[in-house]
Amino acid sequence: MRGVRDGSPYAPHTDTETQAMLDAIGVDDVDALFDVPAAVRFDGAFGIDARSERETTRELADTLSDNDDVISFLGRGHYAHHVPAVVDRLSSRSEFLTSYTQYQPEIAQGFLQALFEYQSMLVELTGLPIANASMYDHATALGEAATLAARVRGASGSRVLVPELLPSERRSVLENYASGAGLTVESYPSDDGNADLDGLASIVDSDVLLIYAENPTVRGTIEEGLSAIGDLAEDSEALFCLGTDPVALSLLETPASVGADVVVGDAGALGLGHAYGMGHGLFVTREEFLRQVPGRLVGAGRDKSGRRAYTLTLQTREQHIRRERATSNICTNQAWVALRTAIHVAWLGPDGLLELAETAVRDARTLAERVDDIDGVRAPVHDRHHFREFLVHTDRPAPAIRDGLLDRGYAVHAVDEHRLQLCVTDANAHATDGLVAALSEVA
């Protein structure tokens, strides 16, 4: 069957082909393949007129043309980078696209090797030796880090400390995890967009289980006190968890060098678009926590012939071991989206990945300087280095400016009454001239 990119969205069977398949399996008609209880069987009509493929395609195109043509300068955890065509082409191969979980290594060596490479890439970027493949998203990875800390820390601590600027949706998921494990989530203060180290130190004690920080932060600032946070965690015998993403990891100091015990984040910054919030979480940790890692790991060994072979290993979830010993209930490993990230990273290579990260710093700085020249606005709000995004102070109400920009085809965040947030990447950098002109009009 040809795929969408080959020109046909579907290729129906002929009556002859259908009958041949029915004869081969020994049934009279297609209905005999289904046993739908009468109570839930649909016996009405959908009211949809039959259309040819050409008519259906035209109607869909007309409907989609009603969508607003908006260029996104949104960020705050969802980042759009250009996805090379090779990612779509390779990941859409049938052996990848139709694969479920790679339980049978004898028929899934290619996919398992790709996932092993994905894990290896994260290990190299973070400096920590154990990466899984993979998590649902950044928020669930953070929740899993908290419950891992509860399992491995010897003391009876139950407090999880997070930045006060942590996005509410991420904190909500963490609190769901924490409630089931008997943990409490508390905030530590910020100072000009980064962690307030003195404020954090004042609330750290032996009852702290996990300290979480992000680099870059949700406001795009580069966190300068990571080593100090790591020292605070070590002194109190808490675990230090760092949130980040693969692009930032290629440029910023490695989590291992600042004392991180666990690294979480959204690996979908590469290989995926950011529409509909699509992503997948990364989870990397120390070797001593190997048997506490949630989800699955792909391991490498030797087959009977001595050749290198791959298999899923340490699947310590409740479907595979006794429920009371399970590390999590993660029921899928996001394998296909992790594959896309691995393809994208491999395509960029070390130099290309670093260049992309450096561009994220330069473009944010350049856009902030241009925005700062506009009357009625000031950028960036925080006197920090920035990665991809930054805050803008506005004299006029920020929501009104946001709405005015949207009317002109640009989507931005209004963080509060007088602050916008702008995010620039290689995917929207071409539109910064129009954004600056529109902002000049409405600000």
Order of alpha helices (4+ residues) and beta strands (2+ residues): alpha-alpha-beta-alpha-alpha-alpha-beta-alpha-beta-alpha-beta-beta-beta-alpha-beta-alpha-beta-alpha-beta-beta-beta-beta-alpha-beta-beta-alpha-beta-beta-beta-alpha
